[in-house]
Amino acid sequence: MTIETVPDSERKGFIGALPRAWRPYASLMRLDRPIGSWLLFWPCAWSLVLAGVGGRWHLFGWFALGAFAMRSAGCAYNDIVDRDLDRKVERTRLRPLASGRLSPGKAWALVIALCLVGLVVLIQLPPVAAATALASLALVAAYPFMKRITWWPQAWLGLVFSWGALVGWPAVTGELELPAFLLWAGTVFWVIGYDTIYAIQDIEDDALVGVKSSARALGSRARPGVAFLYAVALILWGAALWQVKASWLAPLALAPAAIHLGRQVARIDPKDGEGALALFRSNRFAGALVFAACAVVGLS
């Protein structure tokens, strides 16, 4: 294997410290970029704590494991589907499948193994929560194809990455109720917003290979577009919190998250891909602020 086909991430840092044979699998799972696992975990955690936890604190650990396993499986599956496109994009051409360092068969074996971990998590949940989690699989399977069909694949990702908000609530209460749906709906808009920011870094390459994205659709209007998406997210989150506790505490608890998201919007530059990546990653902290808001309301 020539050094030109191996990305820097596999020659240094966490992945570079692993045995050579493990490194392509670690890259496929994005082990050096845990932000995706955080973003998948936060809606689960919000929903759990907004529902009051009900003494089931161990669920946070199970949901964290599930978020890690399913995000990793999703990344591997996405790379299987997109390997031909990835070869044409500068940022992704050295991914294990695109560069030929790993075969699709081995990648599928990894996906299956990670899904088995997800199954272990699934059987820890009450029936309604488990059934709700399973219902997301069709959305997950379709996601990699959306960039070929619609200018808004980020909207489909929003449906997928926010699904944990619908699973956490019944894991505590045993049933789906309005606050969970409002929390989920708000999270859909948050995901579309932050993934639009993420897609800014690929605008030029996506245009060359014909891949569609909300960042391309919005163009120079990315800043007001994301501002609108984040505003809707905050309104729906506020409605979810209000359903749990109809008091001034609900909007006040979300104020830190609103300030953080507003600062993100103010710094969006459709021509600054590196800056867009940093803004995208800051949503891990945004998730923590929304978690604090849900905890204040749900546990008070």
Secondary structure, 3 states (H helix, E strand, C coil): CCHHHCCHHHCCHHHHCCCHHHHHHHHHCCCCCCHHHHHHHHHHHHHHHHCCCCCCCHHHHHHHHHHHHHHHHHHHHHHHHHHHHHCCCCCCCCCCCCCCCCCHHHHHHHHHHHHHHHHHHHCCCCHHHHHHHHCCHHHHHHHHHHCCCCCCHHHHHHHHHCCHHHHHHHHHHCCCCHHHHHHHHHHHHHHHHHHHHHHHHHHHHHHHHCCCCHHHHHHHHHHHHHHHHHHHHHHHHHHHHHHHCCCCHHHHHHHHHHHHHHHHHHCCCCCCHHHHHHHHHCHHHHHHHHHHHHHHHHCC
